[in-house]
Amino acid sequence: MYQPAHFRCEEFAQARRFMAEQPLALLVGPDPRGESFGSHLPLSLLELPADGQGQPAWCLEGHMARANPHWAWLAGLLQAGGPQVLAVFSGPGAYVSPHHYESLQNVPTWNYMAVHVYGELELVDEVQAKDALLKRLITSHEPAYAEQWRGLSPDYQQRLLGAIVGFRLHIRRWEAKFKLSQNRSAAERQRIRAAWSEGGHPREQELAAWMERLGL
């Protein structure tokens, strides 16, 4: 990802928060012909036991339909020593009018936020492990539904679990780009943020909230 220094986010806590708020990711990897293939999937962060250096380890977990051939292609790719898998999280984006700027010698731009995560894929296809994975995903999005899931008939649960393949994406590298007018003056940023906060589209209000959160 093209990363001008002033738009780069280097705090993993901020990237984690962004991924939690924008969980629908694009999981990208090649098909058998080497062409790009993407699956749009909600992914959740899971903290794993610390590594040998005592540093926390993180993964993304999710699932896809067993009928989707992508999971098998990615698993085969990594088993063969191929490249890491990429998950792209995209957030709100909005047009920035030059009328917010102090000089007429300016042009429009587009502000946006994105996080790229790279890592190895681990399949989770054992029934109990998939059930636990689903329960974690339910808990993160609709805790009240967990009781309903547990109350579904065993046969129905087994059919649903058999129709999906779970996976973990072990994070080896990440990069975040928060393009929020950091290259503009404080007065210009304030005008942009105020306009978006007071009467903007919901996606503009989201960007304004992030500008305030980051002290912009």
C-alpha positions in Angstrom: 0.0 0.0 0.0 1.3 3.4 -0.9 2.2 5.0 2.4 3.1 8.7 2.6 4.6 9.3 6.0 2.0 11.8 7.2 -0.9 9.3 6.6 0.8 6.3 8.2 -0.6 4.9 11.4 1.9 3.0 13.5 -0.1 2.2 16.6 -1.5 -1.3 16.5 -4.1 -0.3 19.1 -5.6 2.1 16.6 -5.5 -0.4 13.8 -7.2 -2.9 16.0 -10.0 -0.5 16.9 -10.5 0.3 13.2 -10.7 -3.4 12.3 -13.2 -4.0 15.1 -15.3 -1.1 13.8 -15.0 -2.2 10.1 -15.0 -6.0 10.4 -15.9 -6.8 6.7 -12.6 -7.6 5.1 -11.5 -8.5 1.6 -9.4 -11.7 1.8 -7.1 -11.7 -1.3 -5.1 -14.6 -2.8 -4.5 -16.2 -6.1 -6.6 -18.9 -7.8 -5.0 -22.0 -9.4 -4.2 -20.0 -12.5 -2.4 -17.3 -10.4 -5.1 -14.7 -10.9 -6.4 -12.5 -8.1 -9.4 -13.8 -6.2 -11.2 -12.1 -3.3 -13.7 -13.2 -0.7 -15.6 -10.6 1.4 -15.7 -11.9 4.9 -16.3 -10.5 8.4 -13.1 -11.2 10.4 -12.5 -10.8 14.2 -9.3 -10.3 16.1 -8.2 -12.9 18.5 -5.3 -12.5 20.9 -3.2 -15.6 21.2 -0.7 -16.7 23.9 2.5 -14.6 23.9 5.4 -15.7 21.6 8.9 -16.8 22.7 9.9 -13.2 23.3 6.9 -12.5 25.5 5.1 -10.4 22.8 1.4 -10.9 22.3 0.4 -12.7 19.1 -2.7 -11.8 17.1 -4.7 -13.5 14.5 -7.9 -12.9 12.5 -10.5 -15.5 12.5 -13.5 -16.1 10.3 -15.2 -18.7 8.1 -16.4 -19.1 4.5 -18.8 -21.4 2.7 -17.3 -24.8 2.0 -18.6 -24.3 -1.5 -16.2 -21.4 -1.9 -13.0 -22.9 -3.4 -11.0 -20.0 -2.1 -10.1 -21.6 1.2 -8.6 -24.7 -0.4 -6.6 -22.6 -2.9 -5.2 -20.5 -0.1 -4.4 -23.5 2.1 -2.6 -25.2 -0.7 -0.7 -22.1 -1.6 0.7 -21.7 1.9 1.5 -25.4 2.3 3.5 -25.1 -0.9 5.5 -22.2 0.6 3.7 -19.5 -1.4 3.2 -15.9 -0.4 1.3 -14.7 2.6 -2.4 -14.0 2.4 -3.7 -10.4 2.4 -6.8 -9.1 4.3 -7.9 -5.6 3.5 -10.1 -3.6 5.8 -11.7 -0.5 4.3 -13.5 2.1 6.2 -15.3 5.3 5.6 -14.2 7.6 2.8 -15.3 11.0 1.7 -14.8 13.8 -0.8 -12.8 16.8 0.5 -13.7 20.1 -1.2 -11.0 22.7 -1.7 -13.4 25.3 -0.4 -12.2 24.3 3.1 -8.7 25.4 2.2 -7.1 28.8 2.8 -5.9 29.2 -0.8 -7.8 29.0 -4.1 -4.7 27.2 -5.6 -5.9 23.8 -4.5 -7.8 20.8 -5.8 -10.2 18.3 -4.3 -9.1 15.0 -2.8 -10.6 12.0 -1.1 -10.0 11.1 2.6 -10.2 7.4 3.7 -8.9 4.8 6.1 -7.6 1.3 5.4 -5.7 -1.5 7.1 -3.8 -4.3 5.3 -2.9 -7.4 7.2 -0.6 -10.1 6.0 -0.1 -13.6 7.4 -0.4 -17.4 7.1 -3.7 -19.2 6.9 -4.6 -22.0 9.3 -7.8 -24.0 8.6 -10.2 -24.7 11.5 -12.4 -27.6 10.3 -12.9 -29.7 13.4 -16.5 -29.5 14.5 -15.9 -28.4 18.1 -13.3 -25.9 17.1 -15.6 -24.4 14.5 -18.4 -24.2 17.0 -16.2 -22.3 19.4 -15.1 -20.0 16.6 -18.7 -19.2 15.7 -19.6 -18.6 19.3 -16.7 -16.0 19.6 -17.9 -14.3 16.4 -21.5 -14.2 17.7 -20.3 -12.8 21.0 -18.5 -10.0 19.3 -21.6 -9.0 17.2 -24.7 -10.2 19.0 -24.1 -11.7 22.4 -27.9 -12.2 22.9 -28.0 -14.6 19.9 -25.6 -17.1 21.6 -28.4 -18.6 23.6 -30.5 -19.1 20.5 -27.6 -20.8 18.7 -27.1 -23.2 21.6 -30.9 -24.0 21.4 -30.9 -25.0 17.8 -31.4 -28.7 17.1 -28.1 -30.7 17.0 -28.8 -31.9 13.5 -29.3 -28.4 12.2 -26.1 -27.2 13.9 -24.2 -30.1 12.4 -25.5 -29.2 8.9 -24.5 -25.6 9.3 -21.1 -26.4 10.7 -20.5 -28.9 7.9 -21.3 -26.2 5.3 -18.5 -23.9 6.4 -14.7 -23.9 6.8 -13.2 -21.9 9.6 -9.8 -20.3 9.5 -7.3 -18.2 11.3 -5.0 -15.7 9.6 -1.9 -15.4 11.8 -0.7 -11.8 11.6 2.9 -11.4 10.5 2.7 -7.9 9.2 0.2 -5.0 9.1 0.0 -1.5 7.7 -2.6 1.2 8.2 -3.3 4.3 6.2 -5.5 7.0 7.9 -5.7 9.7 5.3 -7.4 12.5 7.3 -5.9 15.7 5.9 -2.8 15.5 8.1 -0.9 17.4 5.3 -3.2 20.4 5.7 -3.0 23.2 8.3 -4.7 22.9 11.7 -7.3 25.5 10.7 -8.1 23.7 7.5 -8.5 20.4 9.3 -10.8 22.1 11.8 -13.1 23.4 9.0 -13.2 20.0 7.4 -13.9 18.2 10.7 -16.6 20.8 11.7 -18.4 20.5 8.3 -18.4 16.7 8.5 -19.5 16.6 12.1 -22.4 19.1 11.9 -24.1 18.2 8.7 -22.3 15.5 6.8 -23.1 12.1 5.5 -22.7 9.3 8.1 -19.4 8.3 6.5 -18.2 11.9 6.9 -19.3 11.9 10.5 -17.3 8.7 11.1 -14.2 10.3 9.6 -14.7 13.4 11.7 -15.0 11.2 14.8 -11.7 9.6 13.9 -10.0 13.0 13.3 -11.1 14.0 16.8 -10.0 10.7 18.3 -6.5 11.1 16.8 -6.2 14.8 17.8 -6.5 16.1 14.3 
